[in-house]
Amino acid sequence: MIELYHVSKQYVKNDYALQDVNLSIQKGELIFLTGASGAGKSTLLKLIFKEEDPSKGQILIDSQNINLIPKKHLYKLRRNIGIVFQDFKLLDNRTVYENIAIPLMVRGERKSMIERKVNNALTLVGLKHRKNYIPLHISGGEQQRVAIARAIVGNPKIIVADEPTGNLDTDLSVEIIKIFERINANGVTIIIATHDKTLLQMFGKRILRLDKGRLVTDRSGEAAR
């Protein structure tokens, strides 16, 4: 599903954000990506959804070398990747429903199809009763659920989440990860960047740990507990 071969990323000469990372992620996996601040977690996610390009190495998604995708065709890749950010990135002048609908509106989907898909996403994250609220009038945990609904509304194959629980307390963080588990149960491949050791221990998923740009740990399943 996602393969990295000798991937490195340099922003400054002789200073690597990522260095010689080799990695294979199978379809339908839910993975935690961890490491200290500055370890390279966000950089790795940005390379996967091609916000940035690697300095060296190759990245394959569904056997396609994404380094070779021209800019005018990037939308085809990104339609298959949902992105969840720590700071939500919601539009405060739009309702919850409208925030979630935006990706579908950009694609030009029919109004009836948009309504069906948005309501399905709202149901999955448990927020159908909030669809006419604006983001400023709901809690931080609910705002993150809106961001997740927006990421899944287009039925992506992959979701990357960059510290999605970083601004939430432990109980809300656990609730958010359980939502990701429900999404993952539908076959969606999910990569969650987090520094929360409690979550890593509680959920027993595969853990990838970066240290100063290098992949130093790759533990799976029960070994992560």
ROMISE-234314 format. One record per residue (C-alpha): residue in one letter; x, y, z. Coordinates in steps of 0.02 Angstrom, whole numbers, m for minus. Last residue first. Layout:
ROMISE-234314
+------+--------+--------+--------+
| resn |     px |     py |     pz |
+------+--------+--------+--------+
|    A |      X |      Y |      Z |
...
+------+--------+--------+--------+
***
This chain:
ROMISE-234314
+------+--------+--------+--------+
| resn |     px |     py |     pz |
+------+--------+--------+--------+
|    R |    100 |   m164 |   1234 |
|    A |    193 |   m138 |   1072 |
|    A |    240 |   m322 |   1055 |
|    E |     52 |   m359 |   1052 |
|    G |     34 |   m281 |    881 |
|    S |    192 |   m231 |    789 |
|    R |    356 |   m148 |    831 |
|    D |    459 |    m45 |    709 |
|    T |    590 |     56 |    803 |
|    V |    738 |    163 |    746 |
|    L |    671 |    248 |    590 |
|    R |    795 |    391 |    571 |
|    G |    757 |    575 |    563 |
|    K |    827 |    622 |    732 |
|    D |    736 |    476 |    813 |
|    L |    582 |    404 |    731 |
|    R |    472 |    271 |    808 |
|    L |    352 |    163 |    710 |
|    I |    225 |     74 |    819 |
|    R |    107 |    m64 |    763 |
|    K |    m50 |    m61 |    869 |
|    G |    m71 |   m111 |   1051 |
|    F |   m210 |     12 |   1091 |
|    M |   m172 |     57 |   1271 |
|    Q |     18 |     62 |   1265 |
|    L |     32 |    182 |   1117 |
|    L |   m113 |    285 |   1183 |
|    T |    m30 |    307 |   1353 |
|    K |    136 |    350 |   1269 |
|    D |     61 |    506 |   1189 |
|    H |    192 |    571 |   1065 |
|    T |     75 |    548 |    917 |
|    A |     75 |    532 |    728 |
|    I |    m71 |    426 |    669 |
|    I |    m58 |    325 |    507 |
|    I |   m220 |    246 |    447 |
|    T |   m257 |    124 |    306 |
|    V |   m445 |    115 |    275 |
|    G |   m519 |    m61 |    272 |
|    N |   m688 |    m24 |    350 |
|    A |   m621 |    m76 |    521 |
|    N |   m498 |     68 |    504 |
|    I |   m641 |    192 |    516 |
|    R |   m701 |    111 |    677 |
|    E |   m521 |    111 |    743 |
|    F |   m504 |    296 |    700 |
|    I |   m659 |    329 |    805 |
|    K |   m579 |    231 |    947 |
|    I |   m426 |    342 |    929 |
|    I |   m535 |    497 |    952 |
|    E |   m620 |    426 |   1108 |
|    V |   m450 |    384 |   1185 |
|    S |   m393 |    563 |   1155 |
|    L |   m554 |    629 |   1233 |
|    D |   m520 |    531 |   1392 |
|    T |   m336 |    582 |   1396 |
|    D |   m360 |    768 |   1373 |
|    L |   m355 |    848 |   1200 |
|    N |   m238 |    970 |   1113 |
|    G |   m116 |    839 |   1047 |
|    T |   m252 |    714 |   1003 |
|    P |   m240 |    730 |    813 |
|    E |    m49 |    736 |    820 |
|    D |    m35 |    730 |    629 |
|    A |   m167 |    613 |    559 |
|    V |   m139 |    525 |    393 |
|    I |   m289 |    435 |    318 |
|    I |   m275 |    315 |    171 |
|    K |   m399 |    235 |     51 |
|    P |   m507 |    390 |     49 |
|    N |   m698 |    382 |     53 |
|    G |   m729 |    567 |     12 |
|    V |   m809 |    601 |    182 |
|    I |   m662 |    526 |    276 |
|    A |   m555 |    681 |    303 |
|    R |   m704 |    796 |    333 |
|    A |   m771 |    674 |    463 |
|    I |   m601 |    675 |    549 |
|    A |   m598 |    865 |    554 |
|    V |   m775 |    864 |    626 |
|    R |   m716 |    741 |    758 |
|    Q |   m575 |    861 |    801 |
|    Q |   m702 |   1001 |    823 |
|    E |   m803 |    888 |    938 |
|    G |   m652 |    860 |   1049 |
|    G |   m617 |   1046 |   1052 |
|    S |   m796 |   1083 |   1104 |
|    I |   m933 |   1159 |    995 |
|    H |   m988 |   1339 |    969 |
|    L |   m830 |   1400 |    883 |
|    P |   m852 |   1264 |    751 |
|    I |  m1019 |   1330 |    687 |
|    Y |  m1171 |   1225 |    730 |
|    N |  m1291 |   1156 |    599 |
|    K |  m1216 |    981 |    598 |
|    R |  m1210 |    962 |    786 |
|    H |  m1342 |    826 |    809 |
|    K |  m1258 |    722 |    673 |
|    L |  m1099 |    721 |    775 |
|    G |  m1064 |    540 |    821 |
|    V |   m905 |    516 |    717 |
|    L |   m986 |    382 |    606 |
|    T |  m1152 |    475 |    601 |
|    L |  m1069 |    635 |    541 |
|    A |   m980 |    539 |    403 |
|    N |  m1143 |    459 |    345 |
|    N |  m1230 |    628 |    350 |
|    V |  m1092 |    705 |    244 |
|    K |  m1100 |    562 |    117 |
|    R |  m1289 |    571 |     96 |
|    E |  m1295 |    760 |     85 |
|    I |  m1153 |    766 |    m40 |
|    M |  m1239 |    635 |   m148 |
|    S |  m1401 |    735 |   m150 |
|    K |  m1307 |    895 |   m192 |
|    R |  m1219 |    814 |   m338 |
|    E |  m1029 |    806 |   m334 |
|    G |   m926 |    948 |   m406 |
|    R |   m759 |    890 |   m338 |
|    V |   m740 |   1053 |   m241 |
|    M |   m913 |   1024 |   m168 |
|    L |   m858 |    852 |   m107 |
|    P |   m705 |    922 |    m18 |
|    I |   m812 |   1063 |     59 |
|    A |   m950 |    951 |    130 |
|    I |   m868 |    925 |    299 |
|    N |   m849 |   1110 |    332 |
|    E |  m1026 |   1142 |    269 |
|    Y |  m1103 |   1016 |    389 |
|    V |  m1006 |   1087 |    537 |
|    T |  m1067 |   1259 |    489 |
|    R |   m959 |   1386 |    398 |
|    N |   m889 |   1553 |    458 |
|    D |   m764 |   1469 |    575 |
|    L |   m682 |   1369 |    436 |
|    L |   m597 |   1217 |    511 |
|    K |   m409 |   1189 |    512 |
|    F |   m420 |   1058 |    654 |
|    D |   m264 |   1119 |    748 |
|    Q |   m192 |    944 |    767 |
|    F |   m220 |    905 |    582 |
|    V |   m317 |    766 |    497 |
|    I |   m283 |    723 |    314 |
|    G |   m381 |    605 |    202 |
|    I |   m286 |    524 |     59 |
|    N |   m369 |    448 |    m96 |
|    R |   m424 |    615 |   m167 |
|    R |   m246 |    671 |   m136 |
|    L |   m175 |    556 |   m268 |
|    K |   m296 |    611 |   m405 |
|    Y |   m275 |    794 |   m354 |
|    L |    m89 |    777 |   m390 |
|    H |   m121 |    763 |   m577 |
|    K |    m78 |    942 |   m625 |
|    K |     75 |    934 |   m512 |
|    P |    152 |    791 |   m611 |
|    I |    161 |    621 |   m523 |
|    L |    338 |    550 |   m537 |
|    N |    383 |    563 |   m353 |
|    I |    221 |    469 |   m319 |
|    N |    297 |    307 |   m382 |
|    Q |    139 |    203 |   m406 |
|    S |    135 |     28 |   m328 |
|    D |    m24 |     69 |   m231 |
|    I |     73 |    211 |   m152 |
|    L |    260 |    209 |   m187 |
|    I |    388 |    329 |   m113 |
|    Q |    564 |    332 |   m184 |
|    G |    731 |    391 |   m118 |
|    K |    822 |    556 |   m100 |
|    S |    776 |    737 |    m66 |
|    P |    597 |    682 |    m37 |
|    D |    455 |    790 |   m103 |
|    E |    337 |    897 |      1 |
|    E |    148 |    914 |     13 |
|    K |    153 |    744 |    m67 |
|    F |     25 |    654 |     42 |
|    I |    158 |    531 |     96 |
|    L |    297 |    662 |    100 |
|    K |    195 |    772 |    216 |
|    L |    170 |    624 |    334 |
|    L |    357 |    592 |    343 |
|    T |    393 |    775 |    376 |
|    S |    265 |    780 |    516 |
|    K |    349 |    634 |    604 |
|    G |    530 |    690 |    578 |
|    A |    606 |    680 |    752 |
|    G |    581 |    867 |    782 |
|    S |    473 |    840 |    936 |
|    A |    514 |    668 |   1004 |
|    G |    458 |    510 |    918 |
|    T |    299 |    420 |    866 |
|    L |    206 |    353 |    715 |
|    F |     59 |    244 |    768 |
|    I |     m7 |    125 |    636 |
|    L |   m179 |     63 |    584 |
|    E |   m159 |    m62 |    443 |
|    G |   m291 |    m90 |    310 |
|    K |   m175 |   m102 |    160 |
|    Q |      3 |   m142 |    214 |
|    I |    135 |    m17 |    266 |
|    S |    315 |    m44 |    208 |
|    L |    461 |     62 |    268 |
|    N |    639 |    108 |    228 |
|    V |    698 |    277 |    293 |
|    D |    872 |    333 |    240 |
|    Q |    875 |    497 |    338 |
|    L |    728 |    610 |    378 |
|    A |    738 |    791 |    437 |
|    Y |    921 |    783 |    386 |
|    D |   1045 |    924 |    417 |
|    N |   1203 |    914 |    310 |
|    K |   1137 |   1052 |    196 |
|    V |    973 |   1123 |    260 |
|    Y |    797 |   1063 |    220 |
|    Q |    851 |    885 |    190 |
|    K |    733 |    737 |    169 |
|    S |    787 |    557 |    150 |
|    V |    695 |    404 |     86 |
|    H |    793 |    243 |     61 |
|    Y |    639 |    153 |     m9 |
|    L |    469 |    198 |     61 |
|    E |    317 |     90 |     25 |
|    I |    134 |    125 |     55 |
|    M |      0 |      0 |      0 |
+------+--------+--------+--------+
***
